[in-house]
């Protein structure tokens, strides 16, 4: 099979599509990727990359075409919009020329924000007469409404029309959450929509020998680790309020590894409130995160109390299940259902500070044997529902059905 992947984000940026491309290539399929110059999440181009020009690279046998874009910069709404739009326009402008002599069987679009990056992929699919598959990671326009970037009902309606247009020019839509199916189907009545969840890199469930970073806050006491994006969607206010109530438990530590728009706010709040039980440990490469997670007593995931977040499943949930550590959650909906079904930990409703405190204390008071059982439960659930080998098999079946249909 000759596969073309369209994605604004790709290695060295840390996104699930990296493992999908690598797995497809390792199974003997030909894989090319059209992507942008890496600049996520800091908003600055990675070393060796500039805004202009086209880069051609090979990563793990995958041919990568990097198109010029505007970097995310300071993450203002204007700069972020320019970042999104520049990839779409670059893809429309340069892809037909770059790929004019290339033959593919199918196009796969990794649908993180903005969902409109599927438009140039659909154009290439039309030119070459091949099917286009979109893998939806974020619901639009709900995502931009929930994050507060757009509040105008009129503008949200316009965005919804563009989303309908984008969906309508695909042949199959895959969604990362069961709860996405109905929402996406309403906007794409003539395109089949199927559930296809995320998995994680095999290092999360099959550890390899690497140099493990020394993080002192994880070495002693009862450590609750939050890993990943530190932004508005993660309701850091709830975590801070819970930490304040837990100050009397001197050996409970909230350890935060990651970066995002709320980091500066966290630094200032920790200082102002003298929260000695919150530790900001910066960011680490994805390849060492499984080893870091295994050092924690428990793993924490949180989301704001927004309707959209009750539908989504952050990829860190699969990572937490895979590493086999107890999970503490402050969230609603589908993600809470998965954690409860896995019997890997305890959930509190989104933004429920007392509920989160109680969940932390429940695990804090458990015996080592009980904690081990929670971790084992999570790993078993991961293997049964999110195993990478099974999911890649399913993805190939989806592709083959479309190819053979044509």
C-alpha positions in Angstrom: 0.0 0.0 0.0 1.2 3.5 -0.8 0.0 5.9 1.9 0.2 9.7 1.9 -0.3 11.3 5.4 -1.3 15.0 5.7 -0.6 16.4 9.2 0.4 19.9 10.4 2.3 18.2 13.3 4.9 15.5 12.9 8.2 14.3 14.4 10.1 15.9 16.2 6.9 17.2 17.6 5.2 14.7 19.8 2.0 13.5 18.3 0.3 10.1 17.9 0.6 10.2 14.1 4.4 9.7 14.4 3.8 6.1 15.7 1.1 5.4 13.1 3.5 6.4 10.3 6.4 4.4 11.8 4.1 1.3 12.3 2.8 1.4 8.8 6.3 1.7 7.4 7.6 -1.2 9.5 4.8 -3.4 8.1 6.2 -2.9 4.6 3.9 -0.1 3.4 5.2 3.0 1.5 4.6 6.1 3.6 5.1 9.8 2.6 4.2 12.7 4.9 3.2 16.3 4.1 3.7 18.4 7.1 4.9 21.8 8.4 8.1 23.1 9.9 8.2 22.0 13.6 7.4 24.7 16.1 5.0 23.1 18.6 4.5 23.7 21.5 6.9 26.6 22.2 5.9 28.6 19.1 9.6 28.8 17.8 11.0 26.8 15.0 13.1 23.9 16.0 16.9 24.1 15.5 17.7 23.7 11.8 14.4 24.9 10.5 13.2 28.3 9.0 9.8 29.6 8.0 10.5 29.7 4.3 11.5 27.0 1.9 10.6 23.3 1.6 12.5 20.7 3.5 12.8 17.1 2.2 13.8 14.5 4.9 13.7 10.8 5.7 12.6 9.7 9.1 12.6 5.9 9.9 12.2 5.2 6.1 9.3 7.7 5.8 9.8 10.5 3.3 8.8 13.8 4.8 7.9 17.0 3.0 8.0 20.1 5.2 6.2 23.2 4.0 6.7 26.8 4.9 4.4 28.2 7.6 4.1 31.0 10.1 5.1 29.8 13.6 2.7 29.7 16.5 4.7 32.5 18.2 3.2 33.9 21.4 0.0 31.9 20.9 -2.2 34.9 20.5 -5.4 34.3 18.5 -4.1 36.2 15.5 -0.8 34.4 15.5 -2.4 31.0 16.0 -4.8 31.7 13.1 -1.9 32.7 10.8 -0.2 29.5 11.8 -3.2 27.4 10.9 -4.0 29.2 7.7 -0.4 29.2 6.5 -0.2 25.4 6.5 -3.5 25.2 4.6 -2.4 27.6 1.9 1.1 26.1 1.7 -0.4 22.7 1.2 -2.7 23.9 -1.5 0.1 25.8 -3.2 3.0 23.4 -3.0 1.6 19.9 -2.6 0.3 19.5 -6.2 3.7 20.3 -7.5 5.7 18.3 -5.0 3.5 15.2 -5.5 2.7 15.5 -9.2 4.6 12.4 -10.2 3.8 10.4 -7.0 1.3 7.6 -7.0 -0.7 6.8 -3.8 -3.5 4.4 -2.9 -5.0 6.5 -0.1 -4.6 9.7 1.8 -4.8 9.8 5.6 -5.3 13.1 7.4 -4.4 13.5 11.1 -7.2 15.8 12.2 -5.9 17.8 15.1 -6.8 21.5 15.1 -7.4 23.0 12.6 -9.7 20.4 11.0 -9.5 22.4 7.8 -6.1 21.0 6.9 -8.2 18.2 5.3 -9.1 20.6 2.5 -5.8 20.5 0.7 -5.6 16.7 1.3 -9.1 16.4 -0.3 -7.9 18.5 -3.2 -4.9 16.1 -3.8 -7.3 13.2 -3.4 -9.5 14.7 -6.2 -6.5 15.3 -8.5 -5.2 11.7 -8.1 -8.6 10.0 -7.9 -7.9 8.3 -4.5 -9.9 8.1 -1.3 -9.3 10.4 1.7 -9.6 9.3 5.3 -9.9 11.9 8.1 -9.0 11.0 11.7 -10.8 13.5 13.9 -8.9 14.3 17.2 -10.8 17.6 18.1 -14.4 18.5 17.5 -14.9 21.8 15.6 -16.2 24.4 16.2 -16.8 23.2 19.8 -13.0 23.2 20.5 -12.5 26.8 19.7 -15.6 27.8 21.6 -14.5 25.8 24.7 -11.0 27.3 24.7 -12.5 30.8 24.4 -10.7 31.8 21.2 -14.1 32.5 19.5 -17.2 33.5 21.4 -19.3 35.0 18.6 -22.3 32.8 17.8 -22.3 34.1 14.3 -18.6 33.2 13.7 -19.1 29.8 15.2 -21.9 29.2 12.8 -19.7 30.2 9.9 -17.0 27.8 11.2 -19.6 25.0 11.4 -20.4 25.5 7.7 -16.7 25.2 6.8 -16.5 22.0 9.0 -19.4 20.5 7.0 -17.7 21.4 3.8 -14.4 19.8 5.0 -16.2 16.6 6.1 -18.2 16.3 3.0 -15.1 16.0 0.8 -13.8 12.9 2.5 -14.5 9.2 2.0 -14.3 8.0 5.6 -14.1 9.8 9.0 -12.6 8.1 12.0 -13.1 9.6 15.4 -10.9 9.2 18.6 -13.9 9.0 21.0 -17.1 7.0 20.9 -18.9 10.2 21.9 -17.7 12.0 18.8 -19.6 9.7 16.4 -23.1 11.3 16.7 -21.7 14.9 16.6 -19.6 14.3 13.5 -22.3 12.3 11.8 -24.7 15.2 12.1 -22.3 17.4 10.1 -21.4 14.6 7.6 -24.6 12.7 6.8 -23.2 11.3 3.6 -19.8 10.1 4.9 -19.4 7.0 7.1 -18.1 7.8 10.6 -16.4 5.1 12.7 -14.7 4.9 16.1 -11.0 4.6 16.0 -9.2 5.4 19.3 -5.6 6.5 20.0 -2.9 4.2 21.3 0.6 5.1 22.5 4.2 4.4 21.7 5.3 0.9 22.7 7.7 2.3 25.2 4.7 3.1 27.5 3.8 -0.6 27.8 7.1 -2.3 26.9 9.9 -0.4 28.7 13.4 -0.2 27.2 16.7 0.6 28.9 17.3 4.3 28.8 18.9 7.0 30.9 16.2 8.0 33.4 16.2 11.7 34.4 16.6 12.4 38.1 13.6 14.2 39.4 13.9 14.7 43.1 10.2 15.4 43.7 9.4 11.8 42.6 12.1 10.1 44.8 10.2 10.3 48.1 6.8 10.6 49.6 3.5 10.1 47.8 3.9 11.8 44.4 0.9 12.6 42.1 2.2 13.3 38.6 0.4 15.5 36.1 2.1 15.1 32.7 1.3 17.0 29.4 -0.2 20.3 28.3 -0.6 22.8 31.1 -3.4 25.0 29.7 -6.9 26.4 30.2 -8.5 23.1 29.2 -6.7 21.2 32.0 -8.4 23.3 34.8 -5.1 24.0 36.6 -7.1 26.1 39.1 -8.8 22.9 40.4 -5.4 21.2 40.9 -4.1 24.3 42.8 -7.1 24.4 45.0 -6.8 20.7 45.8 -3.1 21.1 46.6 -4.0 23.9 49.0 -6.4 21.6 50.9 -3.7 18.9 51.0 -0.9 21.0 52.5 -1.3 19.3 55.9 -0.3 16.0 54.3 3.4 16.7 54.2 4.4 13.7 52.1 1.8 14.3 49.3 3.4 16.1 46.4 1.8 17.3 43.2 4.4 17.1 40.4 3.8 18.8 37.1 5.8 17.9 34.0 4.9 19.8 30.8 4.4 23.3 29.5 1.6 25.5 28.2 -0.3 28.7 28.6 -0.9 28.4 32.3 2.7 27.7 33.4 3.5 31.4 34.3 0.2 31.6 36.2 1.1 28.4 38.1 4.6 29.8 39.0 3.1 33.0 40.3 0.3 31.2 42.2 2.6 28.8 43.9 4.8 31.7 45.0 1.9 33.8 46.2 0.2 31.0 48.1 3.4 29.4 49.3 2.3 26.0 47.9 5.3 23.9 48.8 3.6 20.7 47.7 3.5 21.6 44.0 6.6 21.0 42.0 7.1 22.3 38.4 9.7 20.1 36.8 9.7 21.4 33.2 9.4 19.3 30.1 11.1 16.1 28.9 11.3 14.3 25.6 8.5 11.8 24.9 10.9 8.8 25.0 11.7 9.3 28.7 8.2 10.0 29.8 7.2 6.3 30.4 10.1 5.9 32.8 9.2 9.1 34.6 5.6 8.1 34.9 6.6 4.8 36.5 8.4 6.7 39.3 5.2 8.4 40.4 2.9 7.0 43.1 -0.2 7.9 41.0 -0.9 9.8 37.7 -3.3 12.8 37.5 -5.5 13.9 34.5 -7.9 16.8 34.6 -10.2 18.7 32.2 -12.4 21.8 32.6 -16.1 21.5 33.0 -17.0 22.1 29.4 -19.4 20.0 27.3 -16.8 19.3 24.7 -14.4 17.9 27.2 -17.0 15.3 28.4 -16.8 13.9 24.9 -13.1 13.8 24.3 -10.4 11.4 25.5 -6.9 13.0 26.0 -4.2 10.7 24.7 -2.5 10.8 28.1 -5.3 8.5 29.4 -4.0 5.7 27.2 -0.5 6.5 28.2 -1.4 6.3 31.9 -3.2 3.0 31.5 -0.3 1.6 29.5 2.4 2.4 32.1 0.4 0.6 34.8 0.2 3.2 37.6 -3.0 4.2 39.6 -4.9 7.0 38.0 -6.6 10.0 39.7 -9.0 11.9 37.4 -10.9 15.2 37.6 -13.2 15.0 34.5 -16.5 14.0 33.1 -18.1 11.9 30.4 -16.3 9.4 28.2 -12.9 9.7 29.8 -14.4 9.1 33.3 -16.2 6.1 31.9 -13.0 4.6 30.6 -11.2 5.1 33.9 -14.0 3.7 35.9 -14.5 0.7 33.5 -10.7 -0.1 33.7 -10.8 -0.1 37.6 -7.4 1.7 37.4 -8.2 4.5 39.8 -10.8 7.0 41.0 -12.6 9.9 39.2 -14.1 13.1 40.5 -16.3 15.4 38.5 -14.5 18.2 36.6 -13.7 21.2 38.7 -14.9 19.4 41.9 -12.0 20.3 44.3 -13.3 18.3 47.2 -13.9 15.3 45.0 -10.4 15.5 43.7 -9.0 15.8 47.2 -11.0 12.7 48.2 -9.8 10.7 45.2 -6.1 11.6 46.0 -6.6 10.6 49.6 -8.3 7.3 48.7 -5.2 6.2 46.7 -2.9 7.7 49.3 -4.3 5.5 52.0 -4.2 2.3 49.9 -1.7 -0.5 50.5 1.1 -1.2 48.1 -0.7 -4.4 47.0 -3.9 -2.4 46.3 -1.9 0.2 44.3 -0.3 -2.6 42.3 -3.7 -4.1 41.5 -5.0 -0.7 40.2 -2.0 -0.4 37.9 -2.4 -4.0 36.6 -6.1 -3.3 36.0 -5.2 -0.3 33.8 -2.6 -2.1 31.8 -5.0 -5.0 31.1 -7.7 -2.6 30.0 -5.2 -0.9 27.7 -4.2 -4.2 26.1 -7.8 -5.1 25.5 -9.0 -1.8 24.1 -6.0 0.3 22.9 -3.2 -2.1 21.9 -1.3 -0.5 19.0 -0.9 -3.7 17.0 -4.7 -4.4 17.0 -5.4 -0.8 16.1 -3.0 -0.7 13.2 -4.6 -3.9 11.9 -8.0 -2.2 12.1 -6.6 0.9 10.3 -5.2 -1.1 7.5 -8.6 -2.9 7.1 -10.3 0.5 6.8 -7.9 1.5 4.1 -8.1 -1.7 2.2 -11.9 -1.5 2.2 -11.8 1.9 0.6 -9.1 1.0 -1.9 -10.8 -2.2 -3.0 -14.1 -0.4 -3.3 -12.6 1.9 -5.8 
